[in-house]
Amino acid sequence: MFFHLSFVMKTFAFRCFFVAFLIALSSLSAFTQSSFGGYPAHIKWSQINTPIVRVIFPDSLEDKAQRVANIIHYMNNENVGLLGEKRQKVDIILRNRDVISNGYAQIAPFKTEFFMQAPQKTFEESALDWTDQLAIHEYRHINQFLNARRGIGNLIYYLFGDYGWGALIGLTMPAWFLEGDATIAETALTTGGRGRVPSFSVEQRAQQEAGVNYSYMKAMNGSFLDFVPNHYNTGYYILSEMRLSADHKDFNEINRRASSFRGIFYPFRRAVKKVTGTKIKQHYYNGVARMKSEIPEKENVSEAITSLKPNNVVQFKNPIQDQGDIFFSYADRRKIRGLYRYVENGDHELIVNQGVVLDTYFDKHGKYFVWDEIQRDMRRGNQNFANLILYDSEEKTKRIIGRNQAYRSPSFSNDGLNLIFVNGYLGTESGIAMYNIKSNAVLQIIKSSDRQYLYPIQSADGRSIYTVVKKGHQYALAQVSLQGAFTLLTEWDDVVFGPLKLSEGHLIFQANVGSTDQIYAYELKTGLLKQISDDNIGMYNPSNYEEGKIIAERPHSQGFLLHKIETSIADWPTVSMVRKDNVPFYLQTSHLEPVDILTDVPSEQFSVTKYPRNWKFFRSHSWLLIGDGSEYSATLFSDNILNQVNIEPSYTYNANVKGSFINLNVNYGRYFPIYQLGYNFALPRIVFTNDQSRSFAVSQHSLSPGMIIPLNFTSGTYLRGLRYQTSISQTWTHVEEIGTDQFLNQQGITWNNAMSFTTNRLRALQNLFPRWGYNAVARHRYRFNDNHRALNLSNSFFVPGLLRNHGLRLGADYAQQNEPDETRIGLLDRFSYAPGFFSEQYDWALGLNATYAMPLAYPDWGFADFIYFKRITTKPFYHYNHLRFENETTEFQSIGLDLLSDVVFINNIFSEIEVGIRLSYLVGPLPEGRTSRWFFDFVYDIPAF
């Protein structure tokens, strides 16, 4: 959404404050991933409620809730893995109806939420139980937030509540510190954690091998053109580098000094320099150098068969060989993900574009392809499912299998008549099932509450299934008969396996047996493990073995390429399956913590009680005072823990009219519609006639019940949504002439309706507009007491531009009203005027506009660690308005352009916004009071809003 602040705003200080406040809230929203009213009404919630933590969970997750409570109690009681001395009880919600594997800690209101569906791509996570990893990582965030409230930080909290607290975090703790520190916690306190997994640092090592050395600011803020490791990776190795020479308690001191604003400007940077004696930038460069020095010198025998692209990041993934052809998944920063057939000249053949996927894994049999995609719940934003997509490449048709399920990692049976897949049971269990393509019958083969199954494939004889299986923090290869008999093929170990392929009596896969991920083969007849690749960086997701070669992914400085390994089965050496401890890319700091806290965590059974869903119906967490010289307001924000009740009372004083206004807005989202109630009271105020001869006391109050129905119809490559909102507003106005006994009471009832629809094609990172899309908004209002009607229609069409990242938006707007009151006061004008023109009287109005968006440059440059410019774009536009009022016609036209830049402030990626200027030239007659044809605006777009 674009905000426009005209330069006629009253004070520059207010503009700066308003933008800064929105940026702060944008930073805060990065920690928020819960949809309002996102949980179904039928879920029965229970709780473990102790002085340290309240764990709120559906009944099916009680065992996991007990584990979470035990870990957090142990960390508090033993004072391990905690940053600073401050403690405060926190609410933790366990979410089980979501295939997205994630977690977040939130400040406003203060809580954390765990998405309990364990990831399928475990080789990118760690050899750590998912529940354990979430508990340690997210509770470390809670600890970070709590210990930022000190000194000036406490003052900010008392002034603004949780919103002020969140803004403080954005100013004093960069994203790389928050996530890097939490990743260190999960790694240093356990035998797992992402820091011990080679895939966590593989892209950084590939860049170091290629001699890529980014500036500190680029490493912190990212790039549209180049691959830059994310803030998890970067933060982990910067902080690990610090810990090699400084006791981990120094992080407490860094946090304390930064949150106390020891040095108003760049408090975190100053704190690091004061505590460690070294600047942050030097820690970054030291970490880069250390990582580069530990890359082994090896002669790599694989050959790249795909190539990098200039000014782009390529992702060639999951190759499959089929009778001489190579098929793979591909995406880059200009193209959305799809399945392709390899062509030697590089002009690879697109087979089909994919929708929103969590994993690039897919399978092929004959003309059919299968993969899994996310299915959004139509109403509940906290429910996400996974469907299987069966694609016929000859008929060009898709078939969706398993709506409202958690079906993952599908593969074909040998005859192609069945699909074998993981059933995630929406976070409660894990199992393997088989789906018959013709009969639609589903056979549940095996399921477990303490084992997780990954990437199942059928055996050569069709009588069993091979799978990766995880239990706790250990993995193994296993065989499962179609009757459900379970047999281990390898011993339980910390070795993390990738997807399986079956070729000539061998299971082929990637694994981190050593210090890097390599390609291995497990010989089914002998039970021997054989090594196929020995790359100095690592190899991933191998294809099946065909015609003396295997195709696999290999990381490079600008993404992943496909490499060919020409090899013979007879040449594969036998190696040990045991995981090696000496992982050079894990910067060892185990001398600072216990070896593994999870072995000492007790199994206490805490008391479980019913969670009252309406507990603390009103739960205030933030308050905001704002003023611009003419209007002052105070707002109190309240949200309950399950995010089903939102209450916002506020008070406003307007100095221009010398009036006070009290407002209350309530939203209730437990049921299918979101119910709303608004109350507004304008306190009595004195108004005068123009000649000052008479005065009146005027008061007004209104009550507005309503509802919202937000629907999500996202499917395939299009994001689709429909939103309907309706309300009835009853207004009572009392006017009493002062000094007389004359008074007037008026009532008015207004019915407001609004409906919006959007269908936009998925965008790649560099795309400015969707290549295809349509957005529409319709608003209608009717006032019963005088039959006033108003209609607004807004339409936007998106079509491709001349180049891949260009886009054209065509707009058409229409407005109509029959306001009988010639003063036309009291109802909001929602017509979109041409830039430079303002509200006019009309009976009906028509607007046409066109905007062309194109990138101009990608500077990847900043200064003073304050502002960083990632991309500069321009959007030339033309707007035309035709208005008719009482048989008179008025036309407005303006042409111009927006000059915008994507910028990041203070090296905090959560503060990224698009900001710039709008220059408009007014064509035709000028509106009354305007003497110049040139009009300037300040425009900005904050993604969170």
N, C-alpha and C positions, 0 to 999 in steps of 0.2 A: 504494500500500500504506500502510495506517495503522499507525503505531507507537503503543503506549500505554505511558506511563511512570507507573506508580502513584506517588502521593505517599508511599508507604511505602518508596521507594528510599532507600538508606542516606544518601547525602549530596547536598545540593543542588549542590555543586561538580561532582560526577560527572555529574549530569543536564545541567548546562550544557555541560560539556566534550563529552558524547556528542552532544548536538544540534548544537553548533558544528562538531564533526568531520564529522558527516553533511552539514551545509550546505556545508562546504569540499569534500567529495567530490562533492556535487551540482554545485558550480561547476565542478569539474574535469571532470565527465562531459559538460558542455556542449561540450567540445572533442573528445569521443569519439564517432565514428559508425561504428565497425567492429564487426560481429557476431562472436562467438566461433565459430570453425570456419566462417566465412562464405564461404570460397573452396572451389570444387570440388577434389577430389583430383587430377583429371587435368590441371590447369593446369601447364604447364611454365614455370617462372620463370627469368628471366635477370637479370643485374645489370651495372651500370656502377659499379665500385668504385674511388673515388679518395680521397685524404686529406681531401677537403672534403665529399664526399657519396657515399652509396650509393643509386643508383636501382634499384629492384626492379620488374620489369615482365614481363608475358607476352610471348612472342616476337613477337606481332603488333604490338607498340607500340615497337619498337626505335627508329624514327625520332623518335618523340616523346620517348623517354627520352634520346636524344642531345641534343635541343633543351633539355630541362630541365637536363641536366648542364652544357651550355654556358652557359646563362643564369646559373646559380648560381655557376659558376666565374668568370664575368665580374664579377658583383656583388662577389665576394670579392676578386678580383685587383685590380679598379679601385676598390674601397671605395665603391661607389655604392649607394644605397638601403638602407643598413644603419644600424641603431640601436645605437650603442655600439661598444665595441671587442672584446667577447667573441665568440669563434668556437668552434664545436664541430661535429664531423662529425654529420650527421643521415641517417637512413634515410627514403627517399621511396618509397612504393608507388604504382604507376600501376594503377588499376582500370578495366577495360574492359567488364565485363559488367553495367553499371548505367546505366539511362537517366536517373537523377537526376544532374543536373549540379551538382557541388559539390566541395568540398575541405575539409580540416580539418588543423589542427596539434594534436598531442597531446603531453601531458607524461608520462603514465604508461602505457606506456613512451614514451620520447622518440622521436617519429617524426611524419611527415606523410603524408597520402594524398590523391591526386588522382583524382577521378572524371572519366574522360577523354571521356565522351559530351558533346559540345558542346551548349549549350542551343538550343532552337528559338526561344525568346523572346529573341532577341539584342538587340532594341530596349530591353530592360530591363537588359541587361548593358553592352556597349560595343562600339565598333569596334576590338576587340583580339582577336588570336588567342587561343582558349581556353587552349591549353597555355601560352602566354606569360603570360596573366593569372594562371593558377594558380601558376606558378613564382614570379612577383614577389610576389603577395599572400601566399601561404602561407609563403614563405621569410621575408618580413617578420615574420610571427608567430613563426617559429622564432627570429629575431633578438631580438624582444621578450622571449620567454621566457628566452633565455640571459642577457640583460643585466639580468634581474631577480634573478639569483643573485649577490648581493654583500652584504657587511656581515651584518646579521642574517639576510638571505635565505640566505646561504651556510650560516649556522649551522642554520637550519631545514631546509635541504636535507640536511645531514649527519646531522641527528637523525632525519629521517623519509623521506629519499629523494625520489623523484619525487612522491609524494603530498604531502609537505610543500611541495615546490616548487609544485605546483598550487594548494595552499591559499594560498601566498604570492601567487601571481598574482591569485587571487580577492580578496585583501585589499588589494592595492596598485594593481591596474590595472583600472579599470572596463571593462565590455564595450564601451562607446562609444569608449574610447581604443584598445583593441585593434583593433577593426574599422575605425574611422575612420582610424587611422594606416595600416593596411594598404591601405585604399582610396585614400588619398592617394599611397601609394607606387606603386600600379599606374597612377595618373593622371599624377603628376608626372614619372615616368620614361619615359613613352611618349606617343605622339600619341593614344592611346585612353584606356581606363580609364573607370570609371563616373562619375567626377567631370565628365567632358566630355559626358555624355549627358543631355539635358534631362529624360528620364523619371526620372532618379535623384532629382531634387529637386522633381518636379512636385507631389507631394502636400503638401510643405511650402509651396510657393508658393501653392497653392490655399488653404491655411489662413491664410496671411498676407493674401491678398486678402480673405478673409472676416473679418479682424480677430481671429482666434483666437490667443491668446497663453497658452500653458500655463506653469505654474510650472516651475522648474528640476527639482524632484523628479518631477513628472508626466512631463516630457519624458524623464527618465532611466529611469523605471520602468514606463511604459505604463499602459493602462487597459482595463478590460473594456467600458466604455460608449463611449468616444470613440476616434476614430482618433488614434494617436500615431505619428509616424514612427519607424522602427526604429533600433537603435543604430548601424547602418551609416551611415544618412543623418545622424542627429544628430551622431555623432562626426565625420563628415567636415566638416560646416560649422563645428563648434566649433574643430577643429584647424586648418582652413583660415583661420579668423579669427585664430587665434594667429599663424599663419605670415606674415600680412600685415605684422606689425610686429616679429616676432622671428625670428632666424635658426633654421633647422630643427635646428641642433645643440642648441638649447635643449631639444628633446625628449629628447636623451641625458641632459641634466642633470636634467630632470623625472623620467625613469625611474630615474636613479641615486639621487636623493634619496628618491623614494618607496619603492623596493625596499630602501633602507638604513634605512627607518623613521625618517627625520628628523622627529621628532614621532610619538609612538606612535599617537595618534588622528588619523585622516584623513590619512595620510601623502601620498597623491596630491594631495589638495586643497591641503595646505600646500606641496607641491613646486611646483605651478602658480603659487601666489601668490608664492612666493619667487623663482622664475625669471623670470616675466613681469611681476610687479608688479601683476597684476590677478587677481581671484578668478575661479574657474571659472564661477560663475553669471553674472558680467559678460561673460565671453567668449561664453557662450551667448546672452545678450540682445543683445550686439553683432552676433553672427552673424545672429540673427533680423531685427534692424533693417536690416542691410545687404541681406539677401535681399529684404525687403519694398520697400526703396527702388529695387531694380533691376527690379521688375515693371513692364512698360510700360503706359502708359495707352492703352487701345484700347476702341472701341465694339464689343462682341461682338454678332454678328448671329444666333447660334444661339439656340434656345429649348429649355429643359429640358422633356422630356415625362414624366419620372419625378421622384420627389421623395425627399428625405431623410426618415429616420424618427427620432423622438426616442429618445435613449438606445440608439442602434444605429449601426452602420457598414454601409453598403450597397455592394454591388459589382454594378452593372449592366454586363455585359460582352458584347462581340462581337455586335452587332446584325446581323440579316439581314432584309431586306424580301422578302416573297413574296406578290404579288398583293394588296396592300393590308394584309396582316398584318405585324407585326413580331415576330420571335423573338429571344430573347437568353438568355445565361447569367446566373444570379443566385445570390448567396449573401449572407448577413449574419451577424451574431454570434448569431443565434437559429436560423437555418435553414441546413442544409447546401446545397451547391451543386446546382443543377438547371437544366433548360432550361424556359423559360416563353414563353407567348404574351402579347403586350402587350394590356392592356385599359385604356381611357382613364380609368376611374374609379379606377385604381390597384390594383384587386383582380385582379392578373395571374394567368393560368391556368397552373398547373403541368402540364407535359407529362411530365417524368420526372426523378427525382433521379439525380445522377451519383455515381460512386465516387470514388476518389482520382485526381485529375487534376493534371498538371503545367502545363497550359495551358488557358485557357478557350475556346480556338478550337474551333469545330464547324462543320458544314455541314448543309444541308437540301435534300432533293429530294422533292417530293410528300409522302407520309406518312412518309418515312424521315428519320432524323437519324443523323449519324455524328460520333464524336469519339474521342479516345484516352484510355485509362486505364492506370494502373500495374498490373502483375501482379507480385505478390511470388513469388519462388522458394519452392517448398514447403519446402525444407530450408536453403538457403544464404542467410543474411541479407545478404550483400554482392552478391547478384544480384537486379536488378530489371529487369523487362521492360515493354514498352508494347504493349498490344493495341488494336485498333480495335473499337469498340462500335457495331454497327449496330442501331438501334432502330426498330421498327415502331410508330408512334403509334396505329394503329387496332387492331392485335392485342395491343398492350402486351407485346411480346416483345423480348428482347435477343439479339443474336448476337455471339459473340466471334470475332474474326478475328486470326490471327497470334500464337498462343501462343508464348512464349519467344522473341519477336522484339523489335525496336526500331522499331515502326511509329508514325509521328508525323504530325500535321497533315493529316488526311485531307480530301478534297473529292470531290464526286460528278462523274462525267462528265456531259456535256450530256444524254444519254439516261437517266441514272440507273442504268445497268446495271453500271458500273464504279466503283471507288474509286481515286483517285489520291493517293498519300501519299509521305512521306519514309521511306526505309529507313535507319536509323542504323547497321546492321551492328554493333551492340553496341560502338560506340566506335572501330572500326578504319577505316571508310569511311563515306561518305554518298552516297545515291543516291535516285532517284525510281523508283517502281514503280507498277504498275496491277494491281488485283485485280478479277476478274470475279465478281460476286455470285452468279450462277447456277452456273457451272462450278467455282468456287473456284481457277481458274488464276491464277497470279501472273506478270506480265510485268515483268522487270527492264529498265527503259528506259535508265538511265544511272547510273554510280556513279564515285566519284573518291576518292582518298586525300588530296588537297590542297584540295578544294573542299567546302563545306558547302551543301546545298540546303535551302531554307526555303519552306514554304507554297505548294506547287505547285497550279495550277488548269489546267483544260483550255481551249484556245482555242475561239473561236466555231465554227470549221469542224471541230473535233475532230481535226485532224491533228497538233497539237503541244501542248506544255504550257508555260505561263508560270510562272516561279519567281523567287524571290529567291535569289541565290547569294553566298556569302561565301568569300573567299580571303585567308588571312592576316588583316590588319586592315581589308580593304576589301570593299565590297559593290557589287553591280550587279544590274540586272534582266536576265533571260536568257530565251531561247526554246529549247526542246528538242523535236526531232521525236520521234515515236513510235519511230523507228529509232535514236535516240540522238544525232543530230547537234546540237551545241551552238552557239548563236549569242548573242553579247552584244547586248542592246538599249541599254544605257547603258554609259558608261565606268566603270572601276573608280574608286571614290571612298570617302571616309570617311563618306558619308551612310548612316545606318542605316535600313533599311526595315522596315515591319511587314507583316502579312498582306495578301494581294492579293484584290481583287474585280474582276470583269470586267463592264463595263456600257457598251454603245453604243460600242464601239471604243476604250475607255479602260481601262487598269489603274488602279484606285483603291486608295490605300494611305496610311498615315501615314509620315512621314519627318522627320528632323531636319535639313533643308536649312539652316534658320536657327537662331536661339537657342532656339526651342521646337519641339516636335513639332506638325506641322500635317497637314491632309489634302491630298493631291496626286493628280493624275491624269496618267498617261502616255498620250499619244495614239499608238496603235500605227501609224497610217498615216503620221504626220509625224515621230514621234520627239520631239515637244515635251513639256516638262513644264509642267503647269498647276497653279496653286494654288487650292484650293477654300475652305479656312478660313484665318482670320488671328486666332486667339484669343490673348489676352494670357497665358494659362496653358498652353494646348495642347489638342489634340484627338487621339483615339486610336481605332484599330480601326474604321474606317468600314464601313458597310454598302454594298451595291450601290446604284446610282443608280436610283430608281424614282419616277415621278409627280412629277418636279420637286424631289425632296428626297433627302438623304442623312442617315442616322442614325449618330451616332458617340458614343463615350464622352467625357465631360468631367469632370476631377477637381474635387471640391468638398471642403469642410472635413471632411465625414464620409463620404467615399467617392466612388464614381464614379456619375454619372447619365447617362442617355441624353439626347442633345441632337439636335434636328432642325435641319438646315441646308437652308432652302429656297433653291434655286439653279437656274441654267440653265447648260447646257454652254457656251453662247455667251458667258457672263459670266466664264468662268474665265480669268484672265490668265496669260500665259506667263512662266515664271521660269527662272533658271539652275539646273542640277542640282548645281553645285559647292558643297561644304560650306563654310560660312563659319567663319572662325577665331575671331571675336569672340563667344564664348559668355559672356554676362555672369554666368551662374550658376555657372560654373567660376571659383573664386577663384584668379586667376593667381599661381602661385609658381614659374614655370619658371626664374626667375633664380637659384633655389637649387640646381637640378639640371641635368644634361645635357639637351639638347632631347629626345632619344630614344635610350635605350641599346640598343634592339633593333636599330638599324641597325649598331651596332658589335659585336654579339655574334658571336663567331667560329663556324665550323662544324666544329670539331675532331671527329674520329671517335675516341671513346674505346673502349678495349678492352671487349668484351662477353664475359662468362663465365657459366657456369651458376650459378644461385643455389642453394646447398644448402638445401633446405627445412627440414632439421632443424638448421641452423646455430645454434649457441648454444641448444641445447635448454633449458638452464637459463639464464635471463637476468634476474637479480634487478634490480628497479628501485626498490622501496620497502620500508620496514620500519616497523613500528608497535609502540610500547610503550604499554600502557594498563593502568590499575589503578583499583580503586574502594575500596581498603582491605581487602577480603577476598580478592580474586582479582587476579592480575597476569599479563599475557600479553605475549609478544613474537612477532610474525608477520613473516615475510619473504614478499614478493610477487614472483612471477616470471611474465612473459609473453613469448613470443617475438614477433618482429616481425610475422609473418603472423597472429598471434592464433589459433594452432592448438594451442598448448601452454600450460597454466596449471599452475604448481606453487606450493604454499603450505605450507612447513614452519612449525611454530609450537611454542612452549613455554608452558605455563601452570602457575602455582603457586597453589594454593588454600590460604589460611591457615586456613580453618575445619577442613579435614580434614588439613592439613599434608601435602598430596600434590602431586607434580609429574607433569605429563602432557606427552608429546611426541606431536605429530600431524603427519601429512603427507598432503596432498590433491593429487592429480594429475588433470588433465583433458586429454584428447587429442581434438581436434575435426577432424582432417583428413578422416576418412571419414564415411559417412552417419550412423551413431550417434556420439554423443560418449561416448568411453570414460572411465571414472572408476576411480580406485584410491585408497582411503583406508587409512591405517595409524595406529593409536592405541596408545600405550604408556603405561600408568600405572605409574610407577616404584614399587618396593616402599615401602610405608608401614606404620606401626604403628597398629593399631586395638585397642581394649580392649572387653571385655564391660561391661555396664552397672554391675556391681558392682566393676569394676576388678581383678578377681581373675585374669583371664587376658588375655594379649595375643597378637596374631597379626601376622605379616608378610604383607601382601596385595599382589600385583602382578597386572596384567592387560594383555594386548595383544590387538589385533584387527586383522583384515585384511578390507577391504570392497571387492571389485571390483564394478563396475556399469556401467550405460550410460544415456544419455538420448537420446531421439529427439524433437527439437523440430520440429513441422510447422506451416507457415503456409498457411492456406486462404483468406486474404482474397480477397473477390470482391464487386464491385459496392459497395453501400453498407454492407456488413458486414465488420468486422474479425474474422476467425476464426482460431483456433489450437488445436492439439492437442499435448499434451506428455506423453510416457510416460517414466517413470524406474523402473529396477529395480536392485537390488543384493543381493548375498549377503554377509552379515557373519559371519565366523568369529571367535569369541572364545575365548581361553584364559585361565583364571583359576587362579592358584596361591596357596593359603592354607597357611601354615606356623605352627604354634603355637610361640611362643618358649619356649625352655627344655625342649622335648620333641622327640622325633623324629617327631611326628605331622604329617602334611600332607595336603592335599586338592587334587587337580587336577580342574578342570571345563572342559568344552568346551560351547560353544553355537553353533548356527547359526541365523541369522535371515534370512528372505527378505522384503525390503521392496519393495513396488510402489506406485507413485503415478501417477495419470493426471489431467490437467486438460484441460478443454475450455472455450473461450470463443467466443461469437458476439455481438458488440455492434455496434449501428448507429453509424455515424459521428456524432460530436457537433460541434455548432457551439461557438464559443468560450464563450458564456455558459451553455450547458447543463451542469447539475451532474451528471446521470446520462445514460447513453444512453436515448433514448426507448423503444427496445426492445432487449432483450438477455437473454442467459442465460449464466451461468458455473457450472461444476461442477468439483468436485475429489473424487476417490475415492482413498483410501489403504488399503492392506491389508498386514499383516505377519503372518508365521507363523514361530514358533520351533520348530525340529524336535525339540529334545531334550525338551521338555515339552508339545508340541502346543498351545502358546499361539497364539491367533488374535486379531487385532484388526482392525476395519473402521471406517473413517470416511468418511462421505459429506457433502458440503457443496454446497448449491445456492443460487443467487441469480437471481432473475427481476427484470428491469427493465421497468417500464411507465410511460407518460406520467403526469405530474401534472396538476393543475388548470390551471396556466398553462404557457407554452411552456418556460420554463427550470426548471420544477419537475420532480421525478422521484420515483418510488416504487420502492423495492427490497424485495422479499419474499424471505425466506430460510427454508430448511428444512435442518436438519442431523440426521444420525443417526450413532450410534456404538455399537459392540458389541465385547465382548471376553470371553474365557473364561480369564482369568489364574488358574491353579491356586494360585499362591503368594499366600497371604493378605496378605502384606506389599505386594504390587503395586509392586515397585521395579524399575526398570531400563528401562522402555519409556515413551516420551513420550506423554503424553495430549494429543491434538489436538482434542478436542471444544471447541466454541465455547460458553463459559458466558455466561449473562446478566451484563451489567456489574454489578460489585459482588460476584459470587460466584466461588469458586475451585474448584480440582480436588476432586472427590469420587470415592469408590469407586462403580462401577456395573458391571452386567452388560450393560445397554444403556441408551442415552440418546437422547432426542428433543429437538430444539430448533426452535422457530419464532420468526421475528422479522420486523419490518417497520420500515423507515426511510424517512421522507419528507424530501426535500432541497429547500430553497427559499432564494433569496437574500433578504437583508434590506436591504442597502444597498451602495452603491459609493462609498466615501468619497473615493478618489483624493486621499489626504491623508497627509502624513508630517511628521516633525519632526527637527531636528538632523542632517539628512542621514544618519540612522542607520536608521530604520525607516519603511516606507511601506505604508499599508493600501490595498489595491486593491478588496477585496470582503469583505463580512461575510455569512456564511451560517449557517443553523441546520438541524439534522437531528434532529427529534424521532424517538424510537424506542420500540419495545416488544419485549421479549425474554421468551420462555417456555421453560423447560427441564423435562422430565419424565425422571427417572432411576429405574431399577429395579436394586436390589442385594439378592440373596438374599431375594426376595419382599417386600422393603420398598420403598416408593415415596417419592421426594423430589421436590418441585416448587420451582423457582426462578422468580421473576418480577421484572422491573424495568422501569420506565418512566423516561424522561428525555430529555435532548437534548444534542447537541453544539453548541457555539457556536464557530464557526471564522472565521478571517480569512486571506485570501491576502495575504501580506506579502513585502516585498523588503527586504533589509538592505544598508546602505551603498551604495545606488544602484547595485547590481550585479544586473542582471536574472537572472543565472545563479544567484543565491541565493534565488530565489522559492520559498517553501514555504507550505503550509497548516497553520496552528497554532491551537490553541484549548484549551478545557476541556470536559470531559464531566461532567455532573451527572446522577446516577442516584438513583432512589428505589426501594428494595427492598420488594417487596410480599410479604406472607405471612410465614411463619416465618423468622427470621434465622438465618444459619449460626452454628455454634458459635464463640464468641469475639468476635462482633460485637455491639455495643450500639446503634449508630446505623443508622437506615434510609437515611441519606444517604451517598452515595459520590462522591468526586471523582477525576477522572483528568486528566492532562495528555496531550493527543493531538496528533499532528502527522503530516503527510504530505509526504514529500520525493519529488518526481516521479522522480528518478534511481533510486530504490530501489523 
